[in-house]
């Protein structure tokens, strides 16, 4: 009888040990499933559009008590990281000189059209700044007490700069950016009298609808002039303020004997 009881106890002990091993395997499987789920969540988190300098990962763990623990980690890819942009200047083969004209380090005639368009965009923007400075404002100091009047009673104040004594002096400065091949509007703003040049302060606001201008292509080329198409964009007009408008015009560059680009055909778009 004692032997039967001992054998029964041994069988029960083996079954108990066997059940313990099965429970251990099941726990390992559950852990594997939790790891897989975490990997899926991390991958999903990376498929969005986060800050390009940071990567966020999320890990999910199941504790022994059955509760879920979520951990989020944000790692920087490097504070010095910056978006890489292609050089719009064609490898730096051209730049604006101190006067505002475009100069090339290599012959511009050997450059690709994309480089020429980029250079024209740069010169166009310089032309806008220069034209605004000379025809809307005045780049020189004026004497408010010394003025002359035209037939309409408009006042022109004397330029105090000692180097500007004639319209030729004035145009010499202006033509550091503009070629002089095409007519300018300087005579509408400035007059020469008594050995001095007088300027009318024609200050105004710029066109409220203007947004930007883009050189979009090359229309023609000759030995010393390249004609480009430029699109001037506006959000509307006085008559239709909510209807966007694009005006396509011509802009040209004049290539002087030194290869410097200056402005030819041009209209201030604002």
C-alpha positions in Angstrom: 0.0 0.0 0.0 2.9 2.3 0.9 4.5 1.5 -2.5 1.3 2.5 -4.3 1.1 5.8 -2.5 4.8 6.5 -3.2 4.4 5.8 -6.9 1.3 8.0 -7.1 3.2 10.8 -5.4 6.1 10.5 -7.9 3.7 10.7 -10.8 2.1 13.8 -9.4 5.5 15.4 -8.9 6.5 14.7 -12.5 3.3 16.2 -13.8 3.9 19.2 -11.7 7.4 19.7 -13.0 6.2 19.2 -16.6 3.6 21.9 -16.2 6.3 24.3 -15.0 8.3 23.8 -18.1 5.3 24.4 -20.3 4.6 27.6 -18.5 8.1 28.8 -19.1 7.9 28.2 -22.9 4.7 30.1 -23.1 6.3 33.1 -21.3 9.2 33.1 -23.8 6.6 33.1 -26.7 4.7 36.0 -25.2 7.9 38.0 -24.9 8.7 37.3 -28.5 5.3 38.6 -29.6 5.8 41.8 -27.5 9.2 42.5 -29.1 7.6 42.0 -32.6 4.8 44.5 -31.8 7.4 47.0 -30.6 9.3 46.7 -33.8 6.1 47.3 -35.9 5.2 50.4 -33.9 8.7 51.9 -34.3 8.6 51.3 -38.1 5.2 53.0 -38.3 6.5 56.0 -36.3 9.3 56.4 -38.8 7.1 56.4 -41.9 5.6 59.8 -41.1 7.1 63.3 -41.7 8.9 64.3 -38.5 11.5 67.0 -38.0 14.4 65.8 -40.3 16.9 66.4 -37.5 15.1 64.1 -35.0 13.9 60.5 -35.0 11.2 59.4 -32.5 10.8 55.7 -31.6 8.2 54.0 -29.4 8.7 50.8 -27.5 5.9 48.8 -25.8 6.5 46.4 -23.0 4.1 44.1 -21.1 4.9 43.9 -17.4 4.5 40.8 -15.2 1.2 42.1 -13.8 -0.2 42.4 -17.4 -0.1 46.2 -17.6 1.3 47.9 -20.7 4.3 50.3 -20.5 5.1 52.6 -23.4 8.5 54.3 -23.7 9.1 57.1 -26.3 12.7 58.1 -27.2 13.7 61.1 -29.3 17.2 61.1 -30.7 18.9 63.9 -32.6 20.7 63.0 -35.8 23.1 65.9 -35.0 22.5 69.5 -34.2 24.8 70.5 -37.0 22.8 68.7 -39.7 21.4 71.0 -42.4 19.3 70.4 -45.5 21.6 70.0 -48.5 20.6 72.2 -51.4 22.2 72.3 -54.8 24.2 75.4 -55.6 21.9 77.6 -57.7 24.9 79.5 -59.0 26.3 76.7 -61.1 29.2 75.9 -58.9 29.9 79.6 -58.1 30.9 80.6 -61.6 29.3 84.0 -61.1 28.5 86.6 -58.4 27.3 90.1 -57.9 30.2 92.6 -57.8 30.1 95.5 -55.3 28.3 97.7 -57.7 25.5 95.2 -58.3 26.4 93.8 -61.7 27.0 90.1 -62.4 30.6 89.0 -63.1 31.6 85.5 -64.2 34.8 83.6 -63.2 34.5 81.8 -66.6 33.2 82.8 -70.0 29.4 83.0 -69.7 29.0 81.8 -73.3 30.3 78.4 -72.3 27.8 78.0 -69.5 24.6 75.8 -69.5 21.3 77.6 -69.9 20.3 76.8 -66.3 23.4 78.7 -65.1 22.5 81.7 -67.4 18.9 81.7 -66.1 20.2 81.7 -62.5 22.6 84.6 -63.2 19.8 86.5 -64.9 17.6 86.0 -61.9 20.3 87.5 -59.7 20.8 90.5 -62.0 17.0 91.0 -62.3 16.7 91.3 -58.5 19.7 93.7 -58.4 18.0 95.8 -61.1 14.8 96.0 -59.0 16.8 97.2 -56.0 18.7 99.8 -58.1 15.7 101.1 -60.0 13.7 101.5 -56.8 16.6 103.3 -55.1 17.0 105.8 -58.0 13.4 106.3 -59.2 11.3 105.9 -56.0 13.7 107.2 -53.5 17.1 108.8 -53.9 20.5 107.2 -53.1 22.1 110.5 -52.1 21.6 113.0 -49.3 19.4 116.0 -50.3 19.5 119.6 -49.1 15.9 120.4 -48.0 16.6 124.2 -48.1 17.9 124.3 -51.6 15.4 123.4 -54.3 14.1 124.4 -57.7 10.6 124.0 -59.2 9.3 122.9 -62.6 6.4 124.3 -64.5 3.9 122.4 -62.3 5.4 123.7 -59.1 7.0 120.4 -58.2 10.1 120.8 -56.0 13.5 119.2 -56.7 16.1 119.3 -53.9 19.8 119.6 -54.5 22.0 116.5 -54.2 24.6 117.3 -51.6 27.1 114.6 -52.8 30.1 116.4 -54.2 30.7 113.8 -56.9 27.3 114.4 -58.5 27.4 117.7 -60.4 25.7 116.7 -63.7 23.4 114.1 -65.1 26.4 112.4 -66.6 27.8 111.9 -63.1 24.4 110.6 -62.0 24.2 108.1 -64.9 27.8 107.0 -64.3 26.6 105.6 -60.9 23.3 104.3 -62.2 25.0 102.6 -65.2 27.2 100.5 -62.9 24.2 98.2 -62.9 22.3 99.3 -66.1 24.0 99.2 -69.5 22.8 102.5 -70.9 21.7 100.9 -74.1 18.0 101.4 -73.4 16.2 104.6 -72.3 16.0 105.3 -68.5 13.5 107.3 -66.4 16.1 109.4 -64.6 15.2 112.6 -66.4 11.7 112.3 -64.9 13.2 112.4 -61.4 16.3 114.5 -61.7 17.2 117.9 -63.3 20.5 119.6 -63.8 20.8 123.3 -63.0 23.5 125.8 -61.9 26.2 123.1 -61.8 24.2 120.8 -59.5 21.7 118.0 -59.8 18.3 118.2 -58.1 16.1 115.2 -57.2 12.4 115.0 -56.8 11.4 112.8 -53.9 9.0 110.5 -55.6 8.4 108.2 -52.6 5.5 105.8 -52.9 4.5 102.4 -51.7 5.1 99.3 -53.8 2.4 97.4 -55.6 0.4 95.6 -52.8 -0.5 92.7 -55.1 3.0 91.9 -56.2 4.5 88.6 -54.9 7.6 87.7 -57.0 9.3 87.5 -60.3 10.9 84.5 -62.0 13.2 84.2 -65.0 11.6 81.2 -66.8 13.6 80.8 -70.0 15.9 82.2 -72.7 14.2 83.9 -75.7 17.3 84.8 -77.8 21.0 85.2 -77.7 23.5 87.4 -79.6 27.2 88.1 -79.0 26.5 90.8 -76.4 22.9 90.4 -75.4 20.7 87.6 -74.0 17.0 88.1 -73.8 15.1 86.2 -71.1 11.4 85.8 -70.3 10.4 86.9 -66.9 7.1 86.2 -65.1 5.9 88.8 -62.7 3.3 87.3 -60.3 0.5 89.2 -58.5 -2.2 88.1 -56.2 -4.7 90.3 -58.0 -5.5 93.7 -59.4 -7.4 96.7 -58.3 -10.3 95.5 -60.4 -10.1 91.9 -59.4 -8.2 91.7 -56.1 -8.8 88.0 -55.5 -7.8 86.8 -59.0 -4.1 85.9 -59.4 -2.3 87.4 -62.4 1.0 86.6 -64.1 2.5 89.1 -66.5 5.1 87.7 -68.9 7.7 90.2 -70.1 11.2 90.4 -71.6 14.3 91.1 -69.5 17.8 91.3 -71.2 21.4 91.4 -70.1 24.1 93.3 -71.9 27.5 91.7 -71.9 30.3 94.3 -72.0 33.8 93.8 -73.2 35.0 92.5 -69.9 32.2 89.8 -69.8 30.3 91.7 -67.1 26.5 91.4 -67.2 24.5 94.6 -66.9 20.8 95.3 -67.3 19.3 95.9 -70.7 15.5 95.7 -71.2 13.8 96.0 -67.8 10.7 97.2 -66.1 10.3 97.5 -62.4 7.4 95.1 -61.6 6.2 96.8 -58.5 
